[in-house]
Amino acid sequence: LMELILSLSYNTSTITMNIN
């Protein structure tokens, strides 16, 4: 479960950086 949460967090961060 933790790995899934970390993975989602990482993906969200990457998407946010790409938008900026």
HELIX and SHEET records of a PDB file:
HELIX    1   1 MET A    2  ILE A   19  1                                  18    
END                                                                             
